[in-house]
Amino acid sequence: MDNKYLIEHINGITRIEFFDKPCYSDAENIIDVIAESYPYDKRLWDFTRIKFDFTIEEIKSIAQYGKTRFIKQNKLAIVAPDNWAYIELHIFQAHRHQKDLSQTRVFRTVKEAENWLLSNN
């Protein structure tokens, strides 16, 4: 684990909480760790404590990379209270979508994200 983030599995949800801004290689490394060590179908990426700062091309690349690592049906909730991050992460949501395999949604609060992950939708 890195000081930039914490990964834990609580109440059926794998939570990734960031404490420092990740770089592109951090994102790929975290995806690898989660795919190998946390094979659960519900994930919550929490960007509440940091300033999200990826380029549009990096966002697209991260979404594509995640598609290669998460090949089973899953739900991914992303928490981004910052306005710009919220907008940028909708781009990620669009590129991460896999019909009948992956559901991705962006939320403003952890509570909203948890409620969606635990719902049957």
CYANA upper distance limits for C-alpha pairs under 8 A (distance plus 0.5 A):
  1 MET  CA      5 TYR  CA      7.83
  1 MET  CA      6 LEU  CA      7.49
  1 MET  CA      7 ILE  CA      8.38
  2 ASP  CA      6 LEU  CA      7.95
  3 ASN  CA     19 PHE  CA      7.77
  3 ASN  CA     20 ASP  CA      8.17
  4 LYS  CA     18 PHE  CA      6.27
  4 LYS  CA     19 PHE  CA      5.48
  4 LYS  CA     20 ASP  CA      5.12
  4 LYS  CA     21 LYS  CA      7.44
  4 LYS  CA     22 PRO  CA      7.30
  5 TYR  CA     16 ILE  CA      7.19
  5 TYR  CA     17 GLU  CA      5.93
  5 TYR  CA     18 PHE  CA      4.73
  5 TYR  CA     19 PHE  CA      5.96
  5 TYR  CA     20 ASP  CA      7.52
  6 LEU  CA     15 ARG  CA      8.29
  6 LEU  CA     16 ILE  CA      6.15
  6 LEU  CA     17 GLU  CA      5.78
  6 LEU  CA     18 PHE  CA      7.08
  6 LEU  CA     19 PHE  CA      8.50
  7 ILE  CA     14 THR  CA      7.48
  7 ILE  CA     15 ARG  CA      6.09
  7 ILE  CA     16 ILE  CA      5.10
  7 ILE  CA     17 GLU  CA      7.14
  8 GLU  CA     14 THR  CA      6.21
  8 GLU  CA     15 ARG  CA      5.88
  8 GLU  CA     16 ILE  CA      7.31
  9 HIS  CA     13 ILE  CA      6.04
  9 HIS  CA     14 THR  CA      4.76
  9 HIS  CA     15 ARG  CA      6.56
  9 HIS  CA     38 TYR  CA      8.11
 10 ILE  CA     14 THR  CA      6.93
 10 ILE  CA     15 ARG  CA      7.82
 12 GLY  CA     40 TYR  CA      8.10
 12 GLY  CA     42 LYS  CA      7.45
 13 ILE  CA     40 TYR  CA      7.84
 13 ILE  CA     41 ASP  CA      8.31
 13 ILE  CA     42 LYS  CA      5.57
 13 ILE  CA     43 ARG  CA      5.96
 13 ILE  CA     44 LEU  CA      7.34
 13 ILE  CA    117 LEU  CA      8.20
 14 THR  CA     38 TYR  CA      7.47
 14 THR  CA     40 TYR  CA      7.31
 14 THR  CA     42 LYS  CA      6.72
 14 THR  CA     43 ARG  CA      5.15
 14 THR  CA     44 LEU  CA      6.69
 15 ARG  CA     43 ARG  CA      6.35
 15 ARG  CA     44 LEU  CA      5.30
 15 ARG  CA     45 TRP  CA      6.60
 15 ARG  CA     46 ASP  CA      7.88
 16 ILE  CA     43 ARG  CA      8.20
 16 ILE  CA     44 LEU  CA      6.65
 16 ILE  CA     45 TRP  CA      5.36
 16 ILE  CA     46 ASP  CA      6.51
 17 GLU  CA     45 TRP  CA      6.72
 17 GLU  CA     46 ASP  CA      5.29
 17 GLU  CA     47 PHE  CA      7.15
 18 PHE  CA     22 PRO  CA      8.23
 18 PHE  CA     46 ASP  CA      6.86
 18 PHE  CA     47 PHE  CA      6.36
 18 PHE  CA     48 THR  CA      8.16
 18 PHE  CA     49 ARG  CA      7.07
 18 PHE  CA     50 ILE  CA      7.23
 19 PHE  CA     49 ARG  CA      6.44
 19 PHE  CA     50 ILE  CA      6.79
 20 ASP  CA     49 ARG  CA      8.17
 20 ASP  CA     50 ILE  CA      6.41
 21 LYS  CA     50 ILE  CA      6.35
 21 LYS  CA     51 LYS  CA      6.92
 21 LYS  CA     52 PHE  CA      7.09
 21 LYS  CA     53 ASP  CA      7.82
 22 PRO  CA     26 ASP  CA      6.04
 22 PRO  CA     27 ALA  CA      7.08
 23 CYS  CA     27 ALA  CA      7.03
 23 CYS  CA     54 PHE  CA      8.16
 24 TYR  CA     28 GLU  CA      7.13
 24 TYR  CA     54 PHE  CA      8.02
 24 TYR  CA     58 GLU  CA      7.28
 24 TYR  CA     62 ILE  CA      8.22
 25 SER  CA     29 ASN  CA      6.62
 26 ASP  CA     30 ILE  CA      6.52
 27 ALA  CA     31 ILE  CA      6.70
 27 ALA  CA     62 ILE  CA      7.53
 28 GLU  CA     32 ASP  CA      6.75
 28 GLU  CA     62 ILE  CA      7.37
 28 GLU  CA     65 TYR  CA      7.82
 28 GLU  CA     66 GLY  CA      8.50
 29 ASN  CA     33 VAL  CA      6.73
 30 ILE  CA     34 ILE  CA      6.61
 31 ILE  CA     35 ALA  CA      6.52
 31 ILE  CA     66 GLY  CA      7.05
 31 ILE  CA     69 ARG  CA      7.89
 32 ASP  CA     36 GLU  CA      6.61
 32 ASP  CA     69 ARG  CA      7.69
 33 VAL  CA     37 SER  CA      6.21
 33 VAL  CA     38 TYR  CA      7.86
 34 ILE  CA     38 TYR  CA      5.26
 34 ILE  CA     39 PRO  CA      7.29
 35 ALA  CA     39 PRO  CA      6.23
 35 ALA  CA     69 ARG  CA      6.67
 35 ALA  CA     70 PHE  CA      7.01
 40 TYR  CA     74 ASN  CA      8.37
 41 ASP  CA     72 LYS  CA      8.17
 41 ASP  CA     73 GLN  CA      7.18
 41 ASP  CA     74 ASN  CA      4.85
 41 ASP  CA     75 LYS  CA      6.56
 42 LYS  CA     74 ASN  CA      6.41
 42 LYS  CA     75 LYS  CA      5.40
 42 LYS  CA     76 LEU  CA      6.48
 42 LYS  CA     77 ALA  CA      8.45
 42 LYS  CA    117 LEU  CA      6.78
 43 ARG  CA     75 LYS  CA      6.87
 43 ARG  CA     76 LEU  CA      5.37
 43 ARG  CA     77 ALA  CA      6.71
 43 ARG  CA    117 LEU  CA      8.29
 44 LEU  CA     76 LEU  CA      6.42
 44 LEU  CA     77 ALA  CA      5.26
 44 LEU  CA     78 ILE  CA      6.21
 44 LEU  CA     79 VAL  CA      7.93
 44 LEU  CA    113 ALA  CA      7.66
 44 LEU  CA    114 GLU  CA      8.13
 45 TRP  CA     76 LEU  CA      8.14
 45 TRP  CA     77 ALA  CA      6.83
 45 TRP  CA     78 ILE  CA      5.27
 45 TRP  CA     79 VAL  CA      6.71
 46 ASP  CA     78 ILE  CA      6.54
 46 ASP  CA     79 VAL  CA      5.34
 46 ASP  CA     80 ALA  CA      7.45
 46 ASP  CA    110 VAL  CA      7.74
 47 PHE  CA     51 LYS  CA      7.96
 47 PHE  CA     52 PHE  CA      7.33
 47 PHE  CA     78 ILE  CA      8.03
 47 PHE  CA     79 VAL  CA      6.22
 47 PHE  CA     80 ALA  CA      5.90
 47 PHE  CA     81 PRO  CA      8.23
 48 THR  CA     79 VAL  CA      7.02
 48 THR  CA     80 ALA  CA      6.37
 48 THR  CA     81 PRO  CA      6.63
 48 THR  CA     82 ASP  CA      8.27
 51 LYS  CA     82 ASP  CA      8.18
 51 LYS  CA     85 ALA  CA      8.22
 52 PHE  CA     85 ALA  CA      6.14
 53 ASP  CA     85 ALA  CA      8.12
 54 PHE  CA     58 GLU  CA      6.42
 54 PHE  CA     59 ILE  CA      6.77
 55 THR  CA     59 ILE  CA      6.74
 56 ILE  CA     60 LYS  CA      6.76
 56 ILE  CA     88 GLU  CA      7.84
 56 ILE  CA     91 ILE  CA      8.23
 57 GLU  CA     61 SER  CA      6.63
 58 GLU  CA     62 ILE  CA      6.52
 59 ILE  CA     63 ALA  CA      6.71
 59 ILE  CA     88 GLU  CA      8.43
 59 ILE  CA     89 LEU  CA      8.22
 59 ILE  CA     91 ILE  CA      7.84
 59 ILE  CA     92 PHE  CA      6.20
 60 LYS  CA     64 GLN  CA      6.74
 60 LYS  CA     91 ILE  CA      7.94
 60 LYS  CA     92 PHE  CA      6.60
 60 LYS  CA     95 HIS  CA      6.67
 61 SER  CA     65 TYR  CA      6.53
 62 ILE  CA     66 GLY  CA      6.62
 62 ILE  CA     92 PHE  CA      8.45
 63 ALA  CA     67 LYS  CA      6.93
 63 ALA  CA     92 PHE  CA      6.35
 63 ALA  CA     93 GLN  CA      8.33
 63 ALA  CA     95 HIS  CA      6.28
 63 ALA  CA     96 ARG  CA      5.35
 64 GLN  CA     68 THR  CA      7.28
 64 GLN  CA     95 HIS  CA      7.46
 64 GLN  CA     96 ARG  CA      7.06
 65 TYR  CA     69 ARG  CA      7.21
 66 GLY  CA     70 PHE  CA      6.48
 66 GLY  CA     96 ARG  CA      7.93
 67 LYS  CA     71 ILE  CA      7.11
 67 LYS  CA     96 ARG  CA      7.12
 67 LYS  CA     98 GLN  CA      8.43
 70 PHE  CA     74 ASN  CA      8.29
 71 ILE  CA    101 LEU  CA      8.09
 72 LYS  CA    101 LEU  CA      6.98
 72 LYS  CA    102 SER  CA      8.35
 73 GLN  CA    100 ASP  CA      7.86
 73 GLN  CA    101 LEU  CA      4.83
 73 GLN  CA    102 SER  CA      6.06
 74 ASN  CA    101 LEU  CA      6.92
 74 ASN  CA    102 SER  CA      5.52
 74 ASN  CA    103 GLN  CA      6.91
 75 LYS  CA    102 SER  CA      6.38
 75 LYS  CA    103 GLN  CA      5.29
 75 LYS  CA    104 THR  CA      6.42
 75 LYS  CA    117 LEU  CA      7.07
 76 LEU  CA    102 SER  CA      8.08
 76 LEU  CA    103 GLN  CA      6.66
 76 LEU  CA    104 THR  CA      5.18
 76 LEU  CA    105 ARG  CA      7.05
 76 LEU  CA    117 LEU  CA      8.03
 77 ALA  CA    104 THR  CA      6.33
 77 ALA  CA    105 ARG  CA      5.65
 77 ALA  CA    106 VAL  CA      6.39
 77 ALA  CA    107 PHE  CA      7.58
 77 ALA  CA    113 ALA  CA      6.05
 77 ALA  CA    114 GLU  CA      8.29
 77 ALA  CA    116 TRP  CA      8.32
 77 ALA  CA    117 LEU  CA      7.39
 78 ILE  CA     89 LEU  CA      8.29
 78 ILE  CA    104 THR  CA      8.19
 78 ILE  CA    105 ARG  CA      6.80
 78 ILE  CA    106 VAL  CA      5.21
 78 ILE  CA    107 PHE  CA      6.48
 78 ILE  CA    113 ALA  CA      7.54
 79 VAL  CA     86 TYR  CA      8.48
 79 VAL  CA    106 VAL  CA      6.44
 79 VAL  CA    107 PHE  CA      5.35
 79 VAL  CA    108 ARG  CA      5.96
 79 VAL  CA    109 THR  CA      6.30
 79 VAL  CA    110 VAL  CA      6.53
 79 VAL  CA    113 ALA  CA      7.32
 80 ALA  CA     85 ALA  CA      6.36
 80 ALA  CA     86 TYR  CA      5.65
 80 ALA  CA     89 LEU  CA      8.29
 80 ALA  CA    106 VAL  CA      7.47
 80 ALA  CA    107 PHE  CA      6.67
 80 ALA  CA    108 ARG  CA      5.76
 80 ALA  CA    109 THR  CA      7.75
 81 PRO  CA     85 ALA  CA      7.95
 81 PRO  CA     86 TYR  CA      7.06
 81 PRO  CA    107 PHE  CA      7.95
 81 PRO  CA    108 ARG  CA      4.96
 81 PRO  CA    109 THR  CA      7.06
 82 ASP  CA     86 TYR  CA      6.51
 82 ASP  CA    108 ARG  CA      8.40
 83 ASN  CA     87 ILE  CA      6.88
 84 TRP  CA     88 GLU  CA      6.68
 85 ALA  CA     89 LEU  CA      6.38
 86 TYR  CA     90 HIS  CA      7.03
 86 TYR  CA    106 VAL  CA      7.40
 86 TYR  CA    107 PHE  CA      8.11
 86 TYR  CA    108 ARG  CA      8.01
 87 ILE  CA     91 ILE  CA      7.65
 88 GLU  CA     92 PHE  CA      7.41
 89 LEU  CA     93 GLN  CA      6.65
 89 LEU  CA    106 VAL  CA      7.21
 90 HIS  CA     94 ALA  CA      6.75
 90 HIS  CA    105 ARG  CA      8.24
 90 HIS  CA    106 VAL  CA      7.04
 91 ILE  CA     95 HIS  CA      6.87
 92 PHE  CA     96 ARG  CA      6.39
 93 GLN  CA     97 HIS  CA      6.73
 93 GLN  CA    104 THR  CA      6.03
 93 GLN  CA    105 ARG  CA      6.76
 93 GLN  CA    106 VAL  CA      7.76
 96 ARG  CA    102 SER  CA      8.01
 96 ARG  CA    104 THR  CA      7.44
 97 HIS  CA    102 SER  CA      6.32
 97 HIS  CA    103 GLN  CA      6.72
 97 HIS  CA    104 THR  CA      7.02
 98 GLN  CA    102 SER  CA      5.53
 98 GLN  CA    103 GLN  CA      7.76
106 VAL  CA    113 ALA  CA      8.23
107 PHE  CA    112 GLU  CA      6.94
107 PHE  CA    113 ALA  CA      6.38
108 ARG  CA    112 GLU  CA      7.80
109 THR  CA    113 ALA  CA      6.95
110 VAL  CA    114 GLU  CA      6.56
111 LYS  CA    115 ASN  CA      6.63
112 GLU  CA    116 TRP  CA      6.83
113 ALA  CA    117 LEU  CA      6.67
114 GLU  CA    118 LEU  CA      6.61
115 ASN  CA    119 SER  CA      6.60
116 TRP  CA    121 ASN  CA      7.84
